Amino acid sequence: MKVVLKDLVKRFANAERAAVNSINLVIEKGELAVLLGPSGCGKTTTLRMIAGLEQPDSGCISIAERDVTDLAPKDRRLAMVFQNFSMYPTMNVYDNIAFPLHAIKMKRGEIDRTVREVARLVNIDHLLERSVRQVSGGEAQRVALARAMVRRPEVFLMDEPLSNLDAKLRVQLRTEIKRLHQDTGTTFIFVTHDQEEAMTLGDKIIVMNNGDIQQVGSPHEVFFAPRNAFVANFVGTPSMNMLEGAVLADDGGGYRLQLPGFELSLPVRFHDGLANLAGNRVIWGIRPEAIKLASAPAGNGVSGKVELVEALGSRDLIFARAAERLFGLIVDAQESLAVGAPCHLHFPGEQMHLFDAESERSLLNDLPPSDAPLCPPASRGAESPSGWGEALQKG
Ligand code: ATP
């Protein structure tokens, strides 16, 4: 079912700022939407308001075109799975899954059919007779999923359901949740602070910070076309290389960027966004995967020396020092250079990012359309909207 949040605000008593700051969001029927952002950005509060476990101060929530803002959780036709879930320890797996169906007085035969069908979907049909005390963490999380699913919710809410599991199990259950979503066609809303989890799971990623939505888009959009410096820095591991610099107009009608210790010419794709910006401060960025490594100067870039190499398997993560800055880059292992080797970092123009230093908004005009408006930082008070400052090596 389609879920719509309109001007949703939640401010907890004595809090300095709103936990959720007037957000607007549309999650289409059958979508797997992921709320992604750092700890404390308002993801759980948003999810709890959708569930009806938290009352908004203002704004409204609709599910399937029905205003549910004032409805009790049980009347919203949704189910929720949390990071810490509880089970009835004296019951076996079957009875734990069947419990919500007894509560709604479903007939015994139908309960049996439903429990077995859902258990099959989450791969625990062989565990139905086992006590829940004797299942592993991953199996227990599947029981929790099954128990939430038996009532056939129209919207499935999940709050970091995988964070207590070990790394391998997380990856496995992530795939199963994705498959479950495809098999059921139900709308899923998933909360995580883990951007890799968000990227692998989501059809739609909603990046949040400080109670605001920073960007809504596909995993590719938030990675390749970040709308502001916060999204650019938060999405991607290792983080985007970012430097503050000044835009200079050159005689030929083009633009150059003066960065600490070196200059770059800016590609034509930025020119429209830079009109009237000559002399202004901007934030330049490039992803570690986008930098080309050469042993001699080649094209737009800077020369330096390899300082550290970490093997990632088929690729290497290299830290190179150039113009007294440390750049992170990822290259194919065959193209890697040894520690201490002189190197040239080439920055392809089509992979560069540029953000206004004050508003932190992208200066690119060819970004794909986003279905959510950006929150104008200026209207949110003096606080920096992103907090990316730590990663930025100021010029
Ligand atoms: P995490 O990933 O750590 O769970 P989150 O993004 O889900 O974080 P929320 O739990 O929604 O963030 O919290 C948003 C803000 O609201 C935080 O500053 C938090 O301290 C505050 N907050 C959350 N619940 C309450 C509460 N019951 N009372 C007071 N403040 C709260």
Boltz pocket constraint, residues with backbone or C-beta under 6 A from the ligand:
constraints:
  - pocket:
      binder: B
      contacts: [[A, 12], [A, 13], [A, 15], [A, 19], [A, 37], [A, 38], [A, 39], [A, 40], [A, 41], [A, 42], [A, 43], [A, 44], [A, 45], [A, 46], [A, 193]]
      max_distance: 6.0
